[in-house]
Amino acid sequence: MVQFTLVGRQVEADGGEVVRAMAKVAPRPIRRYFMEIDGTRYPAKQVLERLLEVKGIALYAADVTSRDANRILRKLGFEVMAI
């Protein structure tokens, strides 16, 4: 379990939660940073936004930056790549 803070909120998550959160979610177009889950490439920011949504944490999309997404997803053990 990994703890992180985003916009003043403490969040706990693990890699399994990320994978489950993205099940059956269609990827948005990738602008720069992405990660791969079960063979599908997702924008890193979309993955973090979805994880927060599943955990019941309501934030505006503008509250989550690509830098936040990259930092948190790497902390959760994922490789974040740039196109």
C-alpha positions in Angstrom: 0.0 0.0 0.0 1.3 3.4 -1.0 0.3 6.7 0.6 0.4 10.0 -1.3 -1.0 13.5 -0.9 -2.8 15.2 -3.8 -4.3 18.7 -3.4 -4.1 18.4 0.4 -5.8 15.0 0.5 -4.2 11.9 1.9 -4.8 8.8 -0.4 -3.8 5.2 0.0 -3.7 2.8 -3.0 -1.9 -0.1 -4.5 -1.1 -1.3 -8.0 -3.9 -3.8 -8.0 -6.4 -1.0 -7.4 -5.1 0.8 -10.4 -5.4 -2.2 -12.7 -9.0 -2.9 -11.4 -10.0 0.8 -11.8 -9.0 0.7 -15.5 -10.8 -2.5 -16.4 -13.2 -1.9 -19.3 -12.2 1.8 -19.5 -11.5 3.1 -23.0 -8.3 5.1 -23.3 -8.3 8.7 -24.2 -5.9 10.1 -26.8 -2.3 10.2 -25.5 -0.7 13.6 -25.6 2.7 12.9 -24.0 2.9 10.5 -21.0 1.3 7.1 -20.9 1.4 3.8 -19.2 0.4 0.3 -20.2 -2.1 -1.9 -18.4 -3.0 -5.3 -19.8 -1.7 -4.3 -23.2 -3.6 -1.1 -23.5 -1.9 2.3 -23.4 -3.5 5.0 -21.2 -2.6 8.6 -20.6 -1.1 8.7 -17.1 -3.3 11.5 -16.1 -6.4 9.5 -17.1 -5.3 6.6 -14.9 -4.8 8.7 -11.8 -8.1 10.5 -12.4 -9.9 7.2 -12.7 -8.3 5.8 -9.5 -9.3 8.8 -7.6 -12.9 8.5 -8.9 -13.1 4.9 -7.9 -11.9 5.8 -4.4 -14.6 8.4 -4.1 -12.2 11.4 -4.2 -13.8 14.2 -6.3 -11.3 16.5 -7.9 -11.4 18.7 -10.9 -9.3 17.5 -13.9 -7.3 20.7 -13.5 -6.3 19.6 -10.0 -4.4 16.6 -11.3 -1.3 17.5 -13.3 0.8 15.2 -15.5 3.6 15.6 -13.1 1.4 14.5 -10.2 0.2 11.5 -12.2 3.7 10.4 -13.2 5.1 10.8 -9.7 2.2 8.8 -8.1 2.0 6.1 -10.7 5.7 5.5 -10.5 5.5 5.3 -6.7 2.8 2.7 -7.2 5.3 0.7 -9.3 4.3 1.5 -12.8 6.5 2.6 -15.6 5.4 5.9 -17.1 6.7 6.6 -20.6 6.7 9.6 -23.0 5.8 9.3 -26.6 
